[in-house]
Amino acid sequence: MNSMPDVPTTEPWMGTLLGIMTAVFLACFVGWTVWAWLPRNRKNMEEASRLPLDDDFNAPGEVPHV
């Protein structure tokens, strides 16, 4: 069985470390989400969303269709 859940109860500093890591990851996720929804990124996101449907797009190293 995984002993990781028992570590914060035996080592007080480990619980603090895990809490800080959780806060940092949450802040990164929120920052990334806000950045993705900013109006200035709308054009780039729309272009990227159309890439799978673009017939003229060739992956690196792929031979173009003729």
Backbone as CSV, one residue per row, in Angstrom:
resi,resn,N_x,N_y,N_z,CA_x,CA_y,CA_z,C_x,C_y,C_z
1,MET,0.837,-1.178,0.000,0.000,0.000,0.000,0.885,1.245,0.000
2,ASN,0.389,2.314,-0.563,1.132,3.570,-0.661,1.238,4.221,0.714
3,SER,2.441,4.549,1.139,2.642,5.173,2.445,2.623,6.694,2.366
4,MET,2.430,7.273,1.174,2.452,8.728,1.017,1.373,9.433,1.838
5,PRO,0.136,8.922,1.933,-0.860,9.628,2.756,-0.487,9.714,4.229
6,ASP,0.353,8.808,4.725,0.746,8.831,6.133,1.884,9.803,6.411
7,VAL,2.596,10.250,5.386,3.769,11.104,5.578,3.408,12.437,6.234
8,PRO,2.363,13.159,5.804,2.071,14.442,6.442,1.752,14.320,7.937
9,THR,1.261,13.166,8.387,0.955,13.011,9.806,2.214,12.730,10.618
10,THR,3.232,12.156,9.993,4.464,11.861,10.728,5.500,12.969,10.583
11,GLU,5.453,13.703,9.484,6.396,14.796,9.228,5.607,16.084,9.004
12,PRO,5.572,16.992,9.972,4.772,18.210,9.835,5.194,19.080,8.653
13,TRP,6.471,19.138,8.341,6.929,19.973,7.230,6.461,19.442,5.886
14,MET,6.204,18.126,5.807,5.762,17.540,4.547,4.339,17.997,4.206
15,GLY,3.485,18.126,5.196,2.136,18.627,4.959,2.167,20.058,4.449
16,THR,3.057,20.867,5.000,3.214,22.250,4.543,3.715,22.286,3.110
17,LEU,4.697,21.453,2.811,5.246,21.385,1.458,4.177,20.974,0.453
18,LEU,3.386,19.963,0.795,2.323,19.514,-0.111,1.267,20.604,-0.304
19,GLY,0.969,21.351,0.743,0.016,22.451,0.626,0.542,23.564,-0.272
20,ILE,1.818,23.890,-0.141,2.433,24.923,-0.983,2.465,24.463,-2.439
21,MET,2.817,23.210,-2.661,2.843,22.690,-4.028,1.451,22.727,-4.657
22,THR,0.435,22.385,-3.885,-0.935,22.425,-4.395,-1.312,23.844,-4.783
23,ALA,-0.964,24.818,-3.940,-1.281,26.223,-4.229,-0.549,26.706,-5.485
24,VAL,0.706,26.313,-5.651,1.479,26.715,-6.826,0.877,26.117,-8.095
25,PHE,0.532,24.823,-8.060,-0.062,24.188,-9.234,-1.422,24.781,-9.561
26,LEU,-2.204,25.105,-8.549,-3.500,25.730,-8.779,-3.321,27.108,-9.408
27,ALA,-2.351,27.890,-8.926,-2.087,29.211,-9.492,-1.625,29.095,-10.950
28,CYS,-0.797,28.109,-11.250,-0.351,27.902,-12.637,-1.530,27.539,-13.532
29,PHE,-2.403,26.672,-13.059,-3.562,26.279,-13.845,-4.490,27.461,-14.103
30,VAL,-4.758,28.248,-13.074,-5.627,29.412,-13.236,-4.979,30.426,-14.180
31,GLY,-3.683,30.664,-14.038,-2.977,31.592,-14.924,-3.008,31.136,-16.365
32,TRP,-2.804,29.856,-16.603,-2.829,29.303,-17.947,-4.222,29.424,-18.551
33,THR,-5.247,29.159,-17.756,-6.625,29.260,-18.231,-6.979,30.701,-18.577
34,VAL,-6.599,31.642,-17.726,-6.873,33.056,-17.998,-6.141,33.490,-19.263
35,TRP,-4.896,33.087,-19.410,-4.121,33.449,-20.606,-4.797,32.925,-21.871
36,ALA,-5.300,31.678,-21.815,-5.923,31.079,-22.993,-7.198,31.813,-23.389
37,TRP,-7.911,32.404,-22.437,-9.178,33.077,-22.728,-9.019,34.578,-22.940
38,LEU,-7.804,35.102,-22.925,-7.619,36.532,-23.169,-8.010,36.876,-24.609
39,PRO,-8.654,38.018,-24.807,-9.078,38.405,-26.157,-7.923,38.505,-27.151
40,ARG,-6.742,38.882,-26.706,-5.622,39.037,-27.644,-5.146,37.696,-28.201
41,ASN,-5.511,36.590,-27.572,-5.109,35.262,-28.054,-6.178,34.615,-28.926
42,ARG,-7.294,35.287,-29.117,-8.422,34.697,-29.843,-8.047,34.270,-31.268
43,LYS,-7.351,35.131,-32.004,-6.993,34.824,-33.390,-6.106,33.575,-33.460
44,ASN,-5.099,33.504,-32.602,-4.193,32.344,-32.604,-4.930,31.063,-32.230
45,MET,-5.830,31.153,-31.270,-6.580,29.966,-30.849,-7.525,29.500,-31.954
46,GLU,-8.150,30.439,-32.663,-9.037,30.058,-33.759,-8.256,29.410,-34.899
47,GLU,-7.077,29.939,-35.210,-6.235,29.332,-36.248,-5.804,27.921,-35.832
48,ALA,-5.426,27.768,-34.581,-4.994,26.453,-34.098,-6.151,25.460,-34.086
49,SER,-7.362,25.935,-33.829,-8.506,25.025,-33.795,-8.863,24.513,-35.183
50,ARG,-8.468,25.238,-36.230,-8.769,24.823,-37.595,-7.686,23.922,-38.199
51,LEU,-6.556,23.767,-37.549,-5.467,22.961,-38.104,-5.874,21.525,-38.447
52,PRO,-6.621,20.823,-37.601,-6.974,19.442,-37.967,-7.865,19.363,-39.212
53,LEU,-8.565,20.431,-39.528,-9.469,20.424,-40.675,-8.831,20.978,-41.938
54,ASP,-7.631,21.491,-41.827,-6.952,22.123,-42.953,-6.335,21.066,-43.849
55,ASP,-6.788,21.012,-45.107,-6.269,20.021,-46.053,-4.874,20.370,-46.545
56,ASP,-4.503,21.635,-46.486,-3.203,22.057,-46.997,-2.082,21.900,-45.980
57,PHE,-2.399,21.576,-44.748,-1.392,21.456,-43.706,-0.680,20.124,-43.819
58,ASN,0.649,20.155,-43.807,1.467,18.947,-43.810,2.326,18.933,-42.562
59,ALA,2.345,17.802,-41.907,3.180,17.646,-40.722,4.637,17.700,-41.145
60,PRO,5.532,18.083,-40.230,6.959,18.111,-40.564,7.429,16.743,-41.056
61,GLY,8.089,16.723,-42.182,8.602,15.486,-42.747,7.605,14.746,-43.609
62,GLU,6.361,15.220,-43.646,5.339,14.549,-44.452,5.439,15.011,-45.904
63,VAL,5.242,14.106,-46.819,5.274,14.428,-48.240,3.952,15.088,-48.602
64,PRO,3.993,16.269,-49.258,2.751,16.942,-49.625,1.910,16.120,-50.588
65,HIS,0.600,16.265,-50.458,-0.318,15.590,-51.384,-0.274,16.269,-52.741
66,VAL,-0.394,15.486,-53.780,-0.391,16.052,-55.129,-1.704,15.736,-55.809
